[in-house]
C-alpha cells in the first residue's frame, strides 16, 4: 500500500505506483489518495480514494 495526498504530476504517479508494480505476487496492492477525479488502476495496482478505502471490507 502506498499513500499520497494527490497525484498531480506524472512524476508523482510514477513514484507511487512503481514500487508496487515491482512486487511480483498475487496480493492486492493499493495507492490511496485524496483524488476524486482520477480513479484508474495501473498494471493491477488499484487507485482508491481514502474514504472508499476506509469503507472497504477485507
PDB file with one MODEL, atoms N, CA, C and O in Angstrom:
MODEL        1
ATOM      1  N   UNK A   1       0.842  -1.160   0.000  1.00  0.00           N
ATOM      2  CA  UNK A   1       0.000   0.000   0.000  1.00  0.00           C
ATOM      3  C   UNK A   1       0.893   1.230   0.000  1.00  0.00           C
ATOM      4  O   UNK A   1       1.861   1.324   0.754  1.00  0.00           O
ATOM      5  N   UNK A   2       0.544   2.157  -0.856  1.00  0.00           N
ATOM      6  CA  UNK A   2       1.195   3.462  -0.901  1.00  0.00           C
ATOM      7  C   UNK A   2       0.124   4.506  -0.601  1.00  0.00           C
ATOM      8  O   UNK A   2      -1.038   4.342  -0.974  1.00  0.00           O
ATOM      9  N   UNK A   3       0.522   5.573   0.070  1.00  0.00           N
ATOM     10  CA  UNK A   3      -0.401   6.656   0.394  1.00  0.00           C
ATOM     11  C   UNK A   3       0.209   7.965  -0.079  1.00  0.00           C
ATOM     12  O   UNK A   3       1.379   8.247   0.180  1.00  0.00           O
ATOM     13  N   UNK A   4      -0.591   8.758  -0.774  1.00  0.00           N
ATOM     14  CA  UNK A   4      -0.146  10.073  -1.249  1.00  0.00           C
ATOM     15  C   UNK A   4      -1.318  11.039  -1.132  1.00  0.00           C
ATOM     16  O   UNK A   4      -2.477  10.628  -1.181  1.00  0.00           O
ATOM     17  N   UNK A   5      -1.015  12.318  -0.977  1.00  0.00           N
ATOM     18  CA  UNK A   5      -2.077  13.314  -0.887  1.00  0.00           C
ATOM     19  C   UNK A   5      -2.809  13.440  -2.222  1.00  0.00           C
ATOM     20  O   UNK A   5      -4.020  13.231  -2.290  1.00  0.00           O
ATOM     21  N   UNK A   6      -2.088  13.773  -3.266  1.00  0.00           N
ATOM     22  CA  UNK A   6      -2.670  13.912  -4.606  1.00  0.00           C
ATOM     23  C   UNK A   6      -1.674  13.423  -5.651  1.00  0.00           C
ATOM     24  O   UNK A   6      -0.463  13.469  -5.436  1.00  0.00           O
ATOM     25  N   UNK A   7      -2.183  12.962  -6.765  1.00  0.00           N
ATOM     26  CA  UNK A   7      -1.354  12.542  -7.893  1.00  0.00           C
ATOM     27  C   UNK A   7      -1.408  13.648  -8.935  1.00  0.00           C
ATOM     28  O   UNK A   7      -2.098  13.532  -9.948  1.00  0.00           O
ATOM     29  N   UNK A   8      -0.676  14.715  -8.675  1.00  0.00           N
ATOM     30  CA  UNK A   8      -0.783  15.919  -9.508  1.00  0.00           C
ATOM     31  C   UNK A   8       0.140  15.945 -10.718  1.00  0.00           C
ATOM     32  O   UNK A   8      -0.064  16.743 -11.634  1.00  0.00           O
ATOM     33  N   UNK A   9       1.144  15.091 -10.735  1.00  0.00           N
ATOM     34  CA  UNK A   9       2.060  15.092 -11.875  1.00  0.00           C
ATOM     35  C   UNK A   9       2.413  13.654 -12.248  1.00  0.00           C
ATOM     36  O   UNK A   9       2.192  12.718 -11.479  1.00  0.00           O
ATOM     37  N   UNK A  10       2.959  13.512 -13.430  1.00  0.00           N
ATOM     38  CA  UNK A  10       3.373  12.181 -13.898  1.00  0.00           C
ATOM     39  C   UNK A  10       4.466  11.601 -12.998  1.00  0.00           C
ATOM     40  O   UNK A  10       4.510  10.392 -12.771  1.00  0.00           O
ATOM     41  N   UNK A  11       5.342  12.459 -12.491  1.00  0.00           N
ATOM     42  CA  UNK A  11       6.417  12.012 -11.596  1.00  0.00           C
ATOM     43  C   UNK A  11       5.840  11.437 -10.306  1.00  0.00           C
ATOM     44  O   UNK A  11       6.345  10.439  -9.791  1.00  0.00           O
ATOM     45  N   UNK A  12       4.783  12.060  -9.780  1.00  0.00           N
ATOM     46  CA  UNK A  12       4.150  11.560  -8.559  1.00  0.00           C
ATOM     47  C   UNK A  12       3.481  10.214  -8.813  1.00  0.00           C
ATOM     48  O   UNK A  12       3.579   9.307  -7.986  1.00  0.00           O
ATOM     49  N   UNK A  13       2.814  10.081  -9.931  1.00  0.00           N
ATOM     50  CA  UNK A  13       2.182   8.808 -10.281  1.00  0.00           C
ATOM     51  C   UNK A  13       3.237   7.712 -10.378  1.00  0.00           C
ATOM     52  O   UNK A  13       3.060   6.626  -9.825  1.00  0.00           O
ATOM     53  N   UNK A  14       4.324   7.992 -11.073  1.00  0.00           N
ATOM     54  CA  UNK A  14       5.410   7.010 -11.199  1.00  0.00           C
ATOM     55  C   UNK A  14       5.995   6.657  -9.841  1.00  0.00           C
ATOM     56  O   UNK A  14       6.248   5.486  -9.560  1.00  0.00           O
ATOM     57  N   UNK A  15       6.211   7.651  -9.004  1.00  0.00           N
ATOM     58  CA  UNK A  15       6.813   7.418  -7.687  1.00  0.00           C
ATOM     59  C   UNK A  15       5.915   6.544  -6.809  1.00  0.00           C
ATOM     60  O   UNK A  15       6.418   5.697  -6.070  1.00  0.00           O
ATOM     61  N   UNK A  16       4.608   6.734  -6.877  1.00  0.00           N
ATOM     62  CA  UNK A  16       3.699   5.987  -6.013  1.00  0.00           C
ATOM     63  C   UNK A  16       3.389   4.590  -6.538  1.00  0.00           C
ATOM     64  O   UNK A  16       3.255   3.655  -5.748  1.00  0.00           O
ATOM     65  N   UNK A  17       3.272   4.429  -7.851  1.00  0.00           N
ATOM     66  CA  UNK A  17       2.895   3.134  -8.409  1.00  0.00           C
ATOM     67  C   UNK A  17       4.087   2.209  -8.663  1.00  0.00           C
ATOM     68  O   UNK A  17       3.949   0.991  -8.555  1.00  0.00           O
ATOM     69  N   UNK A  18       5.250   2.762  -8.998  1.00  0.00           N
ATOM     70  CA  UNK A  18       6.409   1.936  -9.379  1.00  0.00           C
ATOM     71  C   UNK A  18       6.818   0.897  -8.339  1.00  0.00           C
ATOM     72  O   UNK A  18       7.039  -0.257  -8.708  1.00  0.00           O
ATOM     73  N   UNK A  19       6.929   1.250  -7.057  1.00  0.00           N
ATOM     74  CA  UNK A  19       7.340   0.222  -6.085  1.00  0.00           C
ATOM     75  C   UNK A  19       6.360  -0.948  -6.015  1.00  0.00           C
ATOM     76  O   UNK A  19       6.772  -2.094  -5.840  1.00  0.00           O
ATOM     77  N   UNK A  20       5.081  -0.664  -6.151  1.00  0.00           N
ATOM     78  CA  UNK A  20       4.089  -1.738  -6.090  1.00  0.00           C
ATOM     79  C   UNK A  20       4.092  -2.580  -7.360  1.00  0.00           C
ATOM     80  O   UNK A  20       3.839  -3.783  -7.307  1.00  0.00           O
ATOM     81  N   UNK A  21       4.375  -1.960  -8.495  1.00  0.00           N
ATOM     82  CA  UNK A  21       4.441  -2.706  -9.748  1.00  0.00           C
ATOM     83  C   UNK A  21       5.635  -3.650  -9.781  1.00  0.00           C
ATOM     84  O   UNK A  21       5.618  -4.649 -10.501  1.00  0.00           O
ATOM     85  N   UNK A  22       6.666  -3.341  -9.010  1.00  0.00           N
ATOM     86  CA  UNK A  22       7.855  -4.193  -8.960  1.00  0.00           C
ATOM     87  C   UNK A  22       7.652  -5.454  -8.125  1.00  0.00           C
ATOM     88  O   UNK A  22       8.440  -6.394  -8.236  1.00  0.00           O
ATOM     89  N   UNK A  23       6.622  -5.495  -7.301  1.00  0.00           N
ATOM     90  CA  UNK A  23       6.350  -6.664  -6.463  1.00  0.00           C
ATOM     91  C   UNK A  23       5.581  -7.682  -7.292  1.00  0.00           C
ATOM     92  O   UNK A  23       4.492  -7.396  -7.790  1.00  0.00           O
ATOM     93  N   UNK A  24       6.148  -8.858  -7.435  1.00  0.00           N
ATOM     94  CA  UNK A  24       5.561  -9.888  -8.303  1.00  0.00           C
ATOM     95  C   UNK A  24       4.880 -10.976  -7.467  1.00  0.00           C
ATOM     96  O   UNK A  24       5.338 -12.118  -7.438  1.00  0.00           O
ATOM     97  N   UNK A  25       3.791 -10.618  -6.793  1.00  0.00           N
ATOM     98  CA  UNK A  25       2.984 -11.613  -6.103  1.00  0.00           C
ATOM     99  C   UNK A  25       1.512 -11.352  -6.432  1.00  0.00           C
ATOM    100  O   UNK A  25       1.199 -10.459  -7.219  1.00  0.00           O
ATOM    101  N   UNK A  26       0.632 -12.113  -5.843  1.00  0.00           N
ATOM    102  CA  UNK A  26      -0.781 -12.006  -6.184  1.00  0.00           C
ATOM    103  C   UNK A  26      -1.605 -11.271  -5.127  1.00  0.00           C
ATOM    104  O   UNK A  26      -2.835 -11.291  -5.184  1.00  0.00           O
ATOM    105  N   UNK A  27      -0.951 -10.629  -4.170  1.00  0.00           N
ATOM    106  CA  UNK A  27      -1.676  -9.884  -3.152  1.00  0.00           C
ATOM    107  C   UNK A  27      -2.187  -8.567  -3.731  1.00  0.00           C
ATOM    108  O   UNK A  27      -1.535  -7.980  -4.595  1.00  0.00           O
ATOM    109  N   UNK A  28      -3.343  -8.098  -3.265  1.00  0.00           N
ATOM    110  CA  UNK A  28      -3.853  -6.817  -3.757  1.00  0.00           C
ATOM    111  C   UNK A  28      -2.944  -5.668  -3.349  1.00  0.00           C
ATOM    112  O   UNK A  28      -2.376  -5.663  -2.257  1.00  0.00           O
ATOM    113  N   UNK A  29      -2.819  -4.711  -4.227  1.00  0.00           N
ATOM    114  CA  UNK A  29      -1.966  -3.543  -3.984  1.00  0.00           C
ATOM    115  C   UNK A  29      -2.805  -2.288  -4.220  1.00  0.00           C
ATOM    116  O   UNK A  29      -3.612  -2.228  -5.148  1.00  0.00           O
ATOM    117  N   UNK A  30      -2.595  -1.290  -3.361  1.00  0.00           N
ATOM    118  CA  UNK A  30      -3.407  -0.082  -3.413  1.00  0.00           C
ATOM    119  C   UNK A  30      -2.542   1.160  -3.349  1.00  0.00           C
ATOM    120  O   UNK A  30      -1.524   1.193  -2.659  1.00  0.00           O
ATOM    121  N   UNK A  31      -2.968   2.193  -4.086  1.00  0.00           N
ATOM    122  CA  UNK A  31      -2.466   3.546  -3.897  1.00  0.00           C
ATOM    123  C   UNK A  31      -3.675   4.339  -3.418  1.00  0.00           C
ATOM    124  O   UNK A  31      -4.675   4.457  -4.126  1.00  0.00           O
ATOM    125  N   UNK A  32      -3.571   4.882  -2.206  1.00  0.00           N
ATOM    126  CA  UNK A  32      -4.670   5.591  -1.565  1.00  0.00           C
ATOM    127  C   UNK A  32      -4.369   7.081  -1.605  1.00  0.00           C
ATOM    128  O   UNK A  32      -3.308   7.517  -1.158  1.00  0.00           O
ATOM    129  N   UNK A  33      -5.310   7.870  -2.144  1.00  0.00           N
ATOM    130  CA  UNK A  33      -5.103   9.317  -2.271  1.00  0.00           C
ATOM    131  C   UNK A  33      -6.400  10.067  -1.957  1.00  0.00           C
ATOM    132  O   UNK A  33      -7.428   9.468  -1.641  1.00  0.00           O
ATOM    133  N   UNK A  34      -6.317  11.387  -2.054  1.00  0.00           N
ATOM    134  CA  UNK A  34      -7.475  12.255  -1.900  1.00  0.00           C
ATOM    135  C   UNK A  34      -8.032  12.688  -3.260  1.00  0.00           C
ATOM    136  O   UNK A  34      -8.899  13.560  -3.314  1.00  0.00           O
ATOM    137  N   UNK A  35      -7.555  12.099  -4.352  1.00  0.00           N
ATOM    138  CA  UNK A  35      -8.016  12.453  -5.695  1.00  0.00           C
ATOM    139  C   UNK A  35      -9.419  11.919  -5.940  1.00  0.00           C
ATOM    140  O   UNK A  35      -9.661  10.718  -5.820  1.00  0.00           O
ATOM    141  N   UNK A  36     -10.341  12.808  -6.282  1.00  0.00           N
ATOM    142  CA  UNK A  36     -11.708  12.406  -6.597  1.00  0.00           C
ATOM    143  C   UNK A  36     -11.892  12.084  -8.068  1.00  0.00           C
ATOM    144  O   UNK A  36     -12.698  11.224  -8.422  1.00  0.00           O
ATOM    145  N   UNK A  37     -11.151  12.767  -8.926  1.00  0.00           N
ATOM    146  CA  UNK A  37     -11.422  12.709 -10.358  1.00  0.00           C
ATOM    147  C   UNK A  37     -10.699  11.575 -11.071  1.00  0.00           C
ATOM    148  O   UNK A  37     -11.175  11.118 -12.109  1.00  0.00           O
ATOM    149  N   UNK A  38      -9.582  11.109 -10.562  1.00  0.00           N
ATOM    150  CA  UNK A  38      -8.775  10.105 -11.265  1.00  0.00           C
ATOM    151  C   UNK A  38      -8.796   8.807 -10.475  1.00  0.00           C
ATOM    152  O   UNK A  38      -8.220   8.736  -9.390  1.00  0.00           O
ATOM    153  N   UNK A  39      -9.451   7.780 -11.003  1.00  0.00           N
ATOM    154  CA  UNK A  39      -9.581   6.521 -10.275  1.00  0.00           C
ATOM    155  C   UNK A  39      -9.150   5.332 -11.116  1.00  0.00           C
ATOM    156  O   UNK A  39      -9.693   4.237 -10.969  1.00  0.00           O
ATOM    157  N   UNK A  40      -8.182   5.539 -11.993  1.00  0.00           N
ATOM    158  CA  UNK A  40      -7.715   4.448 -12.844  1.00  0.00           C
ATOM    159  C   UNK A  40      -6.788   3.518 -12.067  1.00  0.00           C
ATOM    160  O   UNK A  40      -6.069   3.940 -11.161  1.00  0.00           O
ATOM    161  N   UNK A  41      -6.823   2.247 -12.444  1.00  0.00           N
ATOM    162  CA  UNK A  41      -5.867   1.285 -11.926  1.00  0.00           C
ATOM    163  C   UNK A  41      -4.694   1.228 -12.897  1.00  0.00           C
ATOM    164  O   UNK A  41      -4.867   1.420 -14.101  1.00  0.00           O
ATOM    165  N   UNK A  42      -3.508   0.965 -12.374  1.00  0.00           N
ATOM    166  CA  UNK A  42      -2.305   0.913 -13.194  1.00  0.00           C
ATOM    167  C   UNK A  42      -1.649  -0.454 -13.003  1.00  0.00           C
ATOM    168  O   UNK A  42      -1.157  -0.768 -11.919  1.00  0.00           O
ATOM    169  N   UNK A  43      -1.645  -1.242 -14.039  1.00  0.00           N
ATOM    170  CA  UNK A  43      -0.969  -2.530 -14.001  1.00  0.00           C
ATOM    171  C   UNK A  43      -1.420  -3.442 -12.878  1.00  0.00           C
ATOM    172  O   UNK A  43      -0.619  -4.211 -12.347  1.00  0.00           O
ATOM    173  N   UNK A  44      -2.687  -3.371 -12.510  1.00  0.00           N
ATOM    174  CA  UNK A  44      -3.205  -4.216 -11.440  1.00  0.00           C
ATOM    175  C   UNK A  44      -3.146  -3.575 -10.058  1.00  0.00           C
ATOM    176  O   UNK A  44      -3.674  -4.135  -9.097  1.00  0.00           O
ATOM    177  N   UNK A  45      -2.517  -2.423  -9.946  1.00  0.00           N
ATOM    178  CA  UNK A  45      -2.483  -1.693  -8.680  1.00  0.00           C
ATOM    179  C   UNK A  45      -3.714  -0.792  -8.650  1.00  0.00           C
ATOM    180  O   UNK A  45      -3.922   0.026  -9.546  1.00  0.00           O
ATOM    181  N   UNK A  46      -4.524  -0.955  -7.611  1.00  0.00           N
ATOM    182  CA  UNK A  46      -5.777  -0.217  -7.529  1.00  0.00           C
ATOM    183  C   UNK A  46      -5.557   1.165  -6.930  1.00  0.00           C
ATOM    184  O   UNK A  46      -4.883   1.312  -5.910  1.00  0.00           O
ATOM    185  N   UNK A  47      -6.130   2.173  -7.572  1.00  0.00           N
ATOM    186  CA  UNK A  47      -6.089   3.544  -7.060  1.00  0.00           C
ATOM    187  C   UNK A  47      -7.448   3.834  -6.443  1.00  0.00           C
ATOM    188  O   UNK A  47      -8.463   3.783  -7.138  1.00  0.00           O
ATOM    189  N   UNK A  48      -7.486   4.140  -5.141  1.00  0.00           N
ATOM    190  CA  UNK A  48      -8.752   4.385  -4.462  1.00  0.00           C
ATOM    191  C   UNK A  48      -8.679   5.658  -3.634  1.00  0.00           C
ATOM    192  O   UNK A  48      -7.618   6.038  -3.138  1.00  0.00           O
ATOM    193  N   UNK A  49      -9.822   6.306  -3.497  1.00  0.00           N
ATOM    194  CA  UNK A  49      -9.949   7.484  -2.639  1.00  0.00           C
ATOM    195  C   UNK A  49      -9.918   7.011  -1.177  1.00  0.00           C
ATOM    196  O   UNK A  49     -10.380   5.913  -0.868  1.00  0.00           O
ATOM    197  N   UNK A  50      -9.382   7.828  -0.300  1.00  0.00           N
ATOM    198  CA  UNK A  50      -9.224   7.445   1.099  1.00  0.00           C
ATOM    199  C   UNK A  50     -10.551   7.039   1.738  1.00  0.00           C
ATOM    200  O   UNK A  50     -10.589   6.071   2.497  1.00  0.00           O
ATOM    201  N   UNK A  51     -11.629   7.750   1.451  1.00  0.00           N
ATOM    202  CA  UNK A  51     -12.919   7.402   2.067  1.00  0.00           C
ATOM    203  C   UNK A  51     -13.406   6.036   1.579  1.00  0.00           C
ATOM    204  O   UNK A  51     -13.956   5.263   2.363  1.00  0.00           O
ATOM    205  N   UNK A  52     -13.213   5.735   0.306  1.00  0.00           N
ATOM    206  CA  UNK A  52     -13.584   4.425  -0.222  1.00  0.00           C
ATOM    207  C   UNK A  52     -12.734   3.327   0.407  1.00  0.00           C
ATOM    208  O   UNK A  52     -13.238   2.252   0.730  1.00  0.00           O
ATOM    209  N   UNK A  53     -11.452   3.601   0.577  1.00  0.00           N
ATOM    210  CA  UNK A  53     -10.551   2.619   1.168  1.00  0.00           C
ATOM    211  C   UNK A  53     -10.954   2.311   2.612  1.00  0.00           C
ATOM    212  O   UNK A  53     -10.958   1.151   3.026  1.00  0.00           O
ATOM    213  N   UNK A  54     -11.289   3.341   3.366  1.00  0.00           N
ATOM    214  CA  UNK A  54     -11.649   3.145   4.776  1.00  0.00           C
ATOM    215  C   UNK A  54     -12.963   2.376   4.932  1.00  0.00           C
ATOM    216  O   UNK A  54     -13.194   1.752   5.968  1.00  0.00           O
ATOM    217  N   UNK A  55     -13.811   2.415   3.928  1.00  0.00           N
ATOM    218  CA  UNK A  55     -15.082   1.697   3.995  1.00  0.00           C
ATOM    219  C   UNK A  55     -15.030   0.296   3.385  1.00  0.00           C
ATOM    220  O   UNK A  55     -16.018  -0.437   3.422  1.00  0.00           O
ATOM    221  N   UNK A  56     -13.874  -0.074   2.823  1.00  0.00           N
ATOM    222  CA  UNK A  56     -13.724  -1.387   2.197  1.00  0.00           C
ATOM    223  C   UNK A  56     -13.742  -2.492   3.263  1.00  0.00           C
ATOM    224  O   UNK A  56     -13.270  -2.311   4.386  1.00  0.00           O
ATOM    225  N   UNK A  57     -14.301  -3.633   2.870  1.00  0.00           N
ATOM    226  CA  UNK A  57     -14.247  -4.810   3.735  1.00  0.00           C
ATOM    227  C   UNK A  57     -13.196  -5.747   3.189  1.00  0.00           C
ATOM    228  O   UNK A  57     -13.205  -6.086   2.006  1.00  0.00           O
ATOM    229  N   UNK A  58     -12.297  -6.162   4.049  1.00  0.00           N
ATOM    230  CA  UNK A  58     -11.207  -7.053   3.637  1.00  0.00           C
ATOM    231  C   UNK A  58     -11.461  -8.451   4.108  1.00  0.00           C
ATOM    232  O   UNK A  58     -10.652  -9.344   3.857  1.00  0.00           O
TER     233      UNK A  58
ENDMDL
END
